[in-house]
């Protein structure tokens, strides 16, 4: 057995170099290309296509269609090895340079591979992960350079990218979408009743409610208006935690199935194929493609000549793939599915023009929430997915014809889904980067919940715009109007905000969402506490349209439910959640009455207060200070300060939500914010990542044009303002 000292190592390396110099050109190019192809497949192709294959929503999110998905997979798999072949062909005349470049490529791809091996298989992180990865990669390069058998094995492993792309195309949800066949629509007679179907997102019904379980008409006048002429299914729940499972369930009337895309390919029987043979389509889907291209084609679409074509966003897709792969290579235990599944975490920004007042918004376009007759102020930047939602709503409204008879008007709006960046009038405030959830304090989470409610008030405004349009055309009374959300969201400290976790105590917030159905001709509101799930929406619609759904469904009318189906609710869990540990359970069953009572019990005290921030301040130790007028000019100045984060301190930002660092203050301190000498907000100081910070919402609606930037003062344990705090 040879002794691998320095002398022998040099001898082996020289032997490898001589093999390179003496090998026939064609044979050398083939061997080297196969080796690079093998390492490319192991290091990059298999991991990325493995992730993308299970996450069709990534392609849909960036509007990348089936054929483009297939072409992308093929180019991604084969172009880099072809480029490597070209580079090595150029270097054939300089065999030493060719040898060095080839080993460099093997080493780089080897390091990419070993970083993943150290992280996901050896469970290492930090400097130990890097050290182990570098040693393994160096060993691979030395072996490939000096041992003929290693090079032979690498050439055999060139089959890896072929296997990876084959598995992607033929054995993954994304591959089925890429190969999707044409799906025909049914011919169903419905009487051409106008249909308006709105699917909101991440919307807990509790956000709308007073403590007594009724709609807070002061904060949500348009939802109350809708309920006055609709059936409000107050005991409505989703059958899944996430959009990719809950939307197909609602659209098809069947229980969610994991490892399926939320496209027409995996769900050919759905709302659009049911009505597509007899209805014109005004469909604005988001993160899904349930309507087949032939059903929602230009020939079957309303206002086809003006319908907005959503182009593929290749730059955003490339950025997200960079983030996903970066997570696979970084030195933490972070789950690589975060960037793929968390659509709301998209941090690309685009300009939005906020309004300069809080008057009623009548029109919204893709880059503005400007009220008619107002002068827009300068732009601010908010997260990409949030900023496009108001414009999509306006485009959908504009596409509704004057006479909507025989039309299906559907929109999936990613509101009031985080990021929560809209005030009730639609004015946005800046928010840069992904927000904190893990390790938040109770106070931070309370502030976030109030921001969600403010954004829900903006959703109420959008609902009012729809009702105004339908009533102005005298179309509302004879239309079928369905307004629901796909699922809720939890804002319980210590729990996942997106998944049922821990002791499942946050389940009511996640599975309870709004459902309002206005039947044609309905004039009086009804509150129904019947046990209704999202798979029951299509059967209810079919009953109201006096027709049938031509496939077998799991959903049914509430009055048809007997025994266990009448008494329980079923929730399919996402087996691969991205912000909690994987769970073995795939299905939960709840007693329908008990979980509804649990939902009502979780509505915060003070939810029916007149002042909209009393929910935030109601149980704080200094709530009684709100509204108090004080002169703090005589108070001594604290050797501390409050810094307003730069993304909120923009001079054109309508300041209501403020947050930042609080140097010089201690964890647990309380600070009052005053406007013109009146206390208009409070914040507890908390510690995160070793820094003291604050975050709060400040009343501003009582000030009108007299609003100004607040001043701040420190509150002592007895509730007295004792020191001025500079606010910078």
ZAMARGU-4260 file (C-alpha; in steps of 0.2 Angstrom, whole numbers, plus 5000, padded with zeros to 4 digits):
<rodrens>
0) 5000/5000/5000 | 5008/5017/4995 | 5014/5029/5008 | 5005/5045/5005 | 5019/5057/5011
5) 5023/5074/5002 | 5034/5065/4989 | 5022/5052/4984 | 5008/5065/4983 | 5018/5076/4971
10) 5022/5060/4961 | 5003/5056/4960 | 4999/5074/4955 | 5012/5074/4941 | 5005/5057/4935
15) 4988/5065/4934 | 4996/5080/4924 | 5004/5068/4912 | 4988/5059/4909 | 4980/5076/4904
20) 4994/5080/4893 | 4995/5063/4884 | 4976/5060/4882 | 4968/5062/4865 | 4959/5079/4864
25) 4942/5072/4860 | 4943/5059/4874 | 4949/5072/4887 | 4935/5084/4883 | 4922/5070/4885
30) 4929/5064/4901 | 4931/5082/4909 | 4914/5087/4903 | 4906/5072/4911 | 4915/5075/4927
35) 4909/5093/4928 | 4892/5088/4923 | 4892/5075/4938 | 4898/5088/4950 | 4886/5101/4944
40) 4871/5089/4945 | 4876/5084/4963 | 4880/5101/4969 | 4867/5112/4961 | 4854/5103/4950
45) 4848/5090/4961 | 4845/5102/4977 | 4837/5116/4967 | 4826/5105/4956 | 4821/5095/4971
50) 4815/5110/4980 | 4807/5118/4965 | 4798/5102/4960 | 4788/5102/4977 | 4785/5121/4976
55) 4775/5125/4960 | 4770/5141/4968 | 4787/5148/4966 | 4784/5148/4947 | 4767/5154/4948
60) 4772/5168/4960 | 4783/5175/4946 | 4771/5171/4932 | 4782/5158/4924 | 4771/5147/4914
65) 4772/5128/4910 | 4782/5128/4895 | 4794/5140/4902 | 4796/5129/4918 | 4801/5115/4907
70) 4813/5125/4896 | 4821/5132/4912 | 4824/5115/4920 | 4832/5109/4904 | 4843/5125/4902
75) 4848/5125/4920 | 4853/5106/4919 | 4863/5106/4903 | 4869/5124/4899 | 4883/5125/4912
80) 4891/5108/4907 | 4890/5114/4889 | 4899/5130/4894 | 4912/5121/4903 | 4915/5110/4887
85) 4917/5126/4877 | 4930/5133/4890 | 4940/5117/4891 | 4940/5116/4872 | 4948/5133/4871
90) 4961/5128/4883 | 4966/5112/4874 | 4982/5119/4867 | 4988/5124/4885 | 4986/5107/4894
95) 4993/5113/4910 | 4980/5128/4911 | 4967/5116/4906 | 4971/5104/4920 | 4971/5118/4933
100) 4955/5126/4927 | 4947/5109/4927 | 4952/5105/4945 | 4947/5122/4950 | 4929/5119/4944
105) 4929/5102/4952 | 4935/5110/4968 | 4922/5124/4968 | 4908/5112/4965 | 4915/5100/4977
110) 4915/5114/4991 | 4897/5118/4986 | 4892/5100/4989 | 4902/5097/5005 | 4895/5113/5013
115) 4878/5105/5010 | 4883/5088/5016 | 4891/5096/5032 | 4875/5106/5035 | 4861/5093/5031
120) 4869/5076/5034 | 4882/5079/5047 | 4871/5093/5056 | 4886/5105/5057 | 4886/5124/5057
125) 4897/5138/5059 | 4916/5137/5058 | 4916/5118/5060 | 4905/5116/5045 | 4917/5126/5035
130) 4932/5117/5041 | 4924/5100/5037 | 4918/5106/5020 | 4935/5113/5015 | 4944/5097/5020
135) 4932/5086/5011 | 4932/5096/4995 | 4951/5097/4995 | 4952/5078/4997 | 4940/5077/4982
140) 4951/5088/4971 | 4967/5078/4976 | 4958/5061/4973 | 4952/5067/4956 | 4969/5074/4951
145) 4979/5058/4956 | 4968/5043/4957 | 4961/5036/4940 | 4947/5027/4948 | 4940/5043/4956
150) 4939/5051/4939 | 4930/5036/4932 | 4917/5036/4946 | 4914/5055/4943 | 4911/5051/4924
155) 4898/5038/4929 | 4890/5050/4941 | 4886/5061/4926 | 4869/5052/4926 | 4864/5062/4941
160) 4858/5078/4932 | 4849/5067/4920 | 4840/5058/4934 | 4837/5075/4943 | 4829/5083/4928
165) 4819/5067/4924 | 4812/5066/4942 | 4808/5085/4941 | 4798/5083/4924 | 4789/5067/4927
170) 4788/5065/4946 | 4785/5082/4954 | 4770/5094/4955 | 4780/5107/4946 | 4784/5095/4932
175) 4766/5090/4930 | 4762/5108/4929 | 4775/5110/4916 | 4768/5096/4906 | 4750/5100/4909
180) 4738/5094/4896 | 4723/5104/4890 | 4708/5103/4902 | 4691/5106/4895 | 4676/5115/4903
185) 4659/5107/4907 | 4643/5113/4899 | 4632/5118/4914 | 4616/5128/4913 | 4615/5140/4927
190) 4604/5154/4921 | 4619/5166/4918 | 4617/5173/4936 | 4632/5186/4938 | 4645/5178/4950
195) 4657/5188/4960 | 4670/5178/4970 | 4683/5186/4981 | 4696/5176/4990 | 4706/5186/5002
200) 4722/5179/5011 | 4728/5176/5029 | 4712/5184/5036 | 4707/5179/5053 | 4688/5182/5056
205) 4691/5187/5074 | 4699/5203/5067 | 4682/5209/5062 | 4673/5205/5078 | 4668/5213/5094
210) 4669/5204/5110 | 4651/5198/5108 | 4655/5190/5091 | 4647/5203/5080 | 4655/5213/5067
215) 4663/5229/5073 | 4653/5241/5061 | 4663/5256/5067 | 4680/5249/5061 | 4672/5238/5047
220) 4657/5247/5040 | 4657/5239/5023 | 4658/5221/5030 | 4644/5226/5041 | 4635/5232/5025
225) 4639/5216/5016 | 4632/5206/5031 | 4616/5215/5031 | 4611/5208/5014 | 4621/5191/5015
230) 4622/5175/5024 | 4637/5177/5036 | 4644/5159/5040 | 4651/5163/5056 | 4657/5145/5060
235) 4666/5144/5043 | 4684/5136/5043 | 4697/5131/5031 | 4703/5113/5029 | 4721/5118/5027
240) 4734/5130/5034 | 4742/5136/5018 | 4736/5144/5002 | 4743/5130/4991 | 4731/5118/5000
245) 4716/5128/5005 | 4713/5137/4988 | 4712/5121/4978 | 4700/5114/4991 | 4688/5128/4990
250) 4689/5129/4971 | 4686/5110/4969 | 4675/5105/4984 | 4688/5091/4989 | 4699/5089/5004
255) 4717/5095/5001 | 4730/5083/4995 | 4748/5087/4999 | 4762/5086/4986 | 4750/5093/4973
260) 4752/5109/4964 | 4738/5122/4965 | 4735/5122/4947 | 4722/5115/4935 | 4734/5101/4931
265) 4732/5093/4948 | 4714/5099/4950 | 4705/5098/4933 | 4688/5099/4941 | 4686/5116/4949
270) 4676/5132/4949 | 4683/5137/4932 | 4680/5121/4923 | 4663/5120/4931 | 4657/5136/4924
275) 4669/5139/4910 | 4658/5132/4896 | 4644/5144/4899 | 4652/5160/4908 | 4664/5173/4902
280) 4679/5175/4914 | 4686/5190/4923 | 4699/5180/4933 | 4713/5188/4943 | 4722/5173/4952
285) 4737/5175/4962 | 4750/5161/4967 | 4739/5149/4958 | 4733/5144/4941 | 4717/5134/4943
290) 4709/5141/4927 | 4716/5132/4912 | 4723/5143/4898 | 4709/5138/4886 | 4695/5142/4898
295) 4703/5159/4903 | 4709/5162/4885 | 4707/5179/4877 | 4692/5172/4868 | 4683/5168/4884
300) 4690/5183/4894 | 4680/5199/4898 | 4688/5214/4890 | 4701/5203/4882 | 4709/5218/4873
305) 4712/5228/4889 | 4715/5213/4901 | 4732/5215/4909 | 4745/5202/4904 | 4756/5197/4918
310) 4773/5195/4912 | 4786/5183/4919 | 4797/5191/4932 | 4813/5183/4929 | 4824/5195/4939
315) 4813/5191/4955 | 4814/5173/4952 | 4833/5173/4950 | 4834/5183/4966 | 4823/5171/4975
320) 4833/5156/4969 | 4849/5164/4974 | 4842/5166/4992 | 4836/5148/4993 | 4853/5141/4987
325) 4861/5154/4999 | 4852/5146/5013 | 4858/5129/5009 | 4876/5135/5009 | 4875/5147/5024
330) 4882/5142/5041 | 4865/5142/5051 | 4852/5129/5053 | 4839/5139/5044 | 4826/5129/5033
335) 4829/5132/5015 | 4811/5131/5011 | 4808/5149/5019 | 4812/5159/5003 | 4801/5147/4993
340) 4785/5146/5003 | 4785/5163/5012 | 4778/5173/4998 | 4775/5188/5009 | 4793/5188/5014
345) 4798/5195/4996 | 4808/5210/4999 | 4810/5217/4982 | 4803/5235/4983 | 4794/5246/4970
350) 4788/5264/4972 | 4771/5267/4978 | 4763/5284/4979 | 4753/5287/4996 | 4738/5299/4997
355) 4740/5315/5007 | 4724/5313/5016 | 4712/5300/5024 | 4697/5304/5013 | 4688/5290/5003
360) 4698/5282/4990 | 4688/5279/4974 | 4702/5273/4962 | 4718/5263/4964 | 4730/5260/4950
365) 4746/5249/4950 | 4757/5262/4957 | 4746/5273/4967 | 4732/5274/4980 | 4728/5292/4975
370) 4711/5299/4978 | 4703/5308/4963 | 4707/5326/4964 | 4722/5324/4976 | 4739/5329/4973
375) 4751/5314/4976 | 4766/5316/4988 | 4783/5308/4985 | 4785/5289/4983 | 4789/5277/4997
380) 4795/5259/4996 | 4785/5245/5003 | 4787/5226/5000 | 4784/5220/4982 | 4770/5208/4985
385) 4761/5221/4996 | 4762/5235/4984 | 4755/5227/4969 | 4739/5221/4978 | 4729/5238/4977
390) 4732/5240/4959 | 4727/5222/4955 | 4710/5226/4964 | 4707/5241/4954 | 4711/5232/4937
395) 4699/5218/4942 | 4685/5231/4946 | 4688/5240/4930 | 4686/5224/4920 | 4669/5221/4928
400) 4657/5224/4913 | 4642/5236/4915 | 4631/5221/4912 | 4639/5207/4921 | 4626/5194/4916
405) 4634/5178/4912 | 4651/5182/4919 | 4662/5175/4933 | 4672/5188/4941 | 4685/5180/4952
410) 4700/5188/4962 | 4712/5181/4974 | 4720/5196/4983 | 4735/5194/4995 | 4727/5205/5008
415) 4726/5208/5022 | 4741/5196/5021 | 4757/5202/5029 | 4767/5212/5026 | 4756/5224/5036
420) 4760/5241/5028 | 4743/5249/5024 | 4733/5261/5034 | 4714/5260/5033 | 4713/5274/5020
425) 4726/5264/5009 | 4741/5275/5013 | 4756/5264/5014 | 4771/5266/5026 | 4788/5259/5022
430) 4794/5243/5028 | 4811/5236/5022 | 4816/5218/5024 | 4808/5203/5032 | 4800/5207/5049
435) 4804/5198/5065 | 4793/5184/5072 | 4804/5172/5081 | 4808/5177/5099 | 4796/5192/5099
440) 4791/5199/5115 | 4772/5200/5119 | 4772/5219/5116 | 4779/5217/5099 | 4766/5204/5094
445) 4752/5216/5101 | 4758/5230/5090 | 4759/5218/5075 | 4741/5212/5078 | 4735/5230/5078
450) 4744/5234/5061 | 4735/5218/5054 | 4719/5226/5060 | 4723/5243/5052 | 4727/5233/5035
455) 4710/5224/5037 | 4702/5241/5038 | 4709/5244/5021 | 4702/5228/5015 | 4685/5234/5021
460) 4687/5249/5010 | 4691/5238/4995 | 4675/5228/4999 | 4665/5245/4999 | 4672/5249/4982
465) 4665/5232/4975 | 4648/5235/4983 | 4648/5253/4977 | 4651/5247/4959 | 4638/5233/4959
470) 4625/5244/4967 | 4629/5258/4955 | 4625/5246/4940 | 4610/5239/4949 | 4619/5222/4948
475) 4621/5218/4966 | 4603/5212/4971 | 4603/5198/4957 | 4621/5192/4958 | 4629/5178/4968
480) 4643/5186/4978 | 4655/5176/4988 | 4668/5184/4999 | 4679/5173/5009 | 4697/5170/5014
485) 4708/5155/5012 | 4714/5154/5030 | 4718/5165/5045 | 4734/5170/5055 | 4739/5168/5073
490) 4747/5182/5082 | 4750/5173/5099 | 4767/5176/5107 | 4777/5160/5107 | 4767/5152/5093
495) 4770/5150/5074 | 4760/5164/5066 | 4756/5153/5050 | 4755/5135/5056 | 4745/5126/5070
500) 4759/5121/5082 | 4763/5117/5100 | 4748/5112/5109 | 4737/5118/5095 | 4730/5132/5105
505) 4733/5144/5090 | 4722/5134/5079 | 4706/5145/5080 | 4715/5160/5073 | 4722/5150/5058
510) 4707/5140/5053 | 4693/5153/5056 | 4691/5165/5041 | 4677/5176/5034 | 4664/5169/5023
515) 4649/5179/5016 | 4638/5173/5003 | 4624/5185/4995 | 4611/5175/4986 | 4603/5182/4971
520) 4588/5192/4977 | 4593/5191/4995 | 4589/5207/5004 | 4590/5203/5023 | 4606/5197/5032
525) 4607/5180/5041 | 4620/5174/5053 | 4623/5156/5052 | 4633/5146/5064 | 4631/5130/5054
530) 4646/5119/5053 | 4653/5125/5036 | 4671/5122/5029 | 4679/5128/5013 | 4675/5112/5003
535) 4657/5117/5006 | 4657/5133/4996 | 4655/5125/4979 | 4640/5115/4985 | 4632/5130/4992
540) 4635/5140/4976 | 4627/5126/4966 | 4612/5126/4976 | 4609/5144/4975 | 4612/5143/4956
545) 4599/5129/4955 | 4612/5117/4946 | 4624/5103/4950 | 4643/5101/4951 | 4647/5087/4938
550) 4660/5078/4949 | 4660/5069/4966 | 4665/5081/4980 | 4669/5080/4998 | 4660/5096/5002
555) 4641/5096/5005 | 4627/5108/5010 | 4627/5111/5029 | 4609/5104/5031 | 4615/5088/5023
560) 4628/5085/5036 | 4624/5071/5048 | 4633/5063/5062 | 4652/5066/5063 | 4652/5077/5048
565) 4640/5089/5056 | 4649/5089/5073 | 4667/5090/5068 | 4680/5100/5058 | 4695/5093/5049
570) 4711/5102/5045 | 4725/5095/5034 | 4742/5100/5041 | 4756/5105/5030 | 4769/5091/5033
575) 4784/5103/5029 | 4781/5119/5038 | 4794/5132/5036 | 4795/5141/5053 | 4792/5126/5065
580) 4798/5108/5066 | 4791/5096/5054 | 4775/5087/5062 | 4771/5069/5060 | 4752/5073/5060
585) 4743/5076/5044 | 4725/5078/5049 | 4717/5086/5064 | 4699/5084/5069 | 4690/5097/5081
590) 4673/5098/5089 | 4664/5111/5079 | 4655/5120/5093 | 4670/5119/5105 | 4683/5127/5093
595) 4670/5141/5088 | 4669/5145/5107 | 4688/5145/5108 | 4688/5157/5094 | 4676/5169/5102
600) 4685/5167/5118 | 4701/5173/5110 | 4694/5190/5104 | 4704/5203/5115 | 4695/5213/5128
605) 4692/5231/5122 | 4689/5225/5104 | 4672/5234/5104 | 4680/5251/5111 | 4676/5267/5101
610) 4695/5271/5099 | 4703/5259/5087 | 4719/5257/5097 | 4711/5253/5114 | 4714/5235/5110
615) 4733/5238/5110 | 4733/5249/5126 | 4718/5242/5135 | 4727/5230/5147 | 4744/5240/5148
620) 4748/5248/5165 | 4747/5266/5159 | 4731/5265/5148 | 4723/5279/5158 | 4736/5291/5152
625) 4730/5290/5134 | 4721/5307/5130 | 4729/5316/5144 | 4736/5334/5141 | 4752/5338/5149
630) 4766/5350/5147 | 4783/5341/5147 | 4794/5356/5143 | 4799/5358/5161 | 4804/5340/5163
635) 4823/5336/5163 | 4830/5328/5148 | 4834/5309/5149 | 4852/5304/5145 | 4844/5292/5132
640) 4835/5293/5115 | 4822/5285/5104 | 4828/5283/5086 | 4815/5281/5072 | 4820/5268/5060
645) 4826/5275/5043 | 4812/5266/5033 | 4799/5275/5044 | 4807/5292/5046 | 4806/5296/5028
650) 4799/5314/5027 | 4784/5309/5016 | 4779/5294/5026 | 4763/5296/5035 | 4769/5293/5053
655) 4758/5282/5064 | 4768/5266/5066 | 4785/5270/5073 | 4799/5259/5080 | 4817/5259/5082
660) 4832/5258/5095 | 4830/5265/5112 | 4848/5267/5118 | 4850/5272/5137 | 4833/5264/5141
665) 4830/5248/5150 | 4820/5233/5146 | 4802/5235/5153 | 4803/5254/5153 | 4787/5263/5147
670) 4787/5278/5136 | 4773/5290/5131 | 4771/5299/5115 | 4763/5316/5114 | 4756/5326/5100
675) 4753/5344/5104 | 4754/5340/5122 | 4742/5326/5122 | 4747/5308/5126 | 4743/5299/5110
680) 4753/5282/5111 | 4763/5271/5123 | 4777/5259/5120 | 4786/5246/5131 | 4804/5245/5129
685) 4810/5228/5125 | 4827/5219/5121 | 4831/5210/5105 | 4848/5204/5099 | 4856/5213/5113
690) 4848/5230/5109 | 4834/5240/5118 | 4820/5244/5106 | 4803/5251/5105 | 4788/5249/5093
695) 4771/5257/5094 | 4756/5264/5085 | 4750/5282/5089 | 4733/5289/5088 | 4732/5303/5074
700) 4714/5303/5067 | 4708/5316/5081 | 4721/5328/5075 | 4717/5330/5057 | 4728/5343/5048
705) 4735/5348/5065 | 4745/5332/5066 | 4764/5333/5069 | 4778/5322/5074 | 4776/5316/5092
710) 4787/5320/5107 | 4791/5307/5120 | 4793/5306/5139 | 4798/5292/5151 | 4785/5285/5163
715) 4789/5280/5180 | 4781/5265/5190 | 4768/5277/5197 | 4762/5282/5180 | 4770/5299/5181
720) 4780/5307/5166 | 4797/5310/5173 | 4809/5314/5159 | 4809/5320/5141 | 4816/5307/5129
725) 4824/5315/5113 | 4816/5307/5098 | 4828/5307/5083
</rodrens>
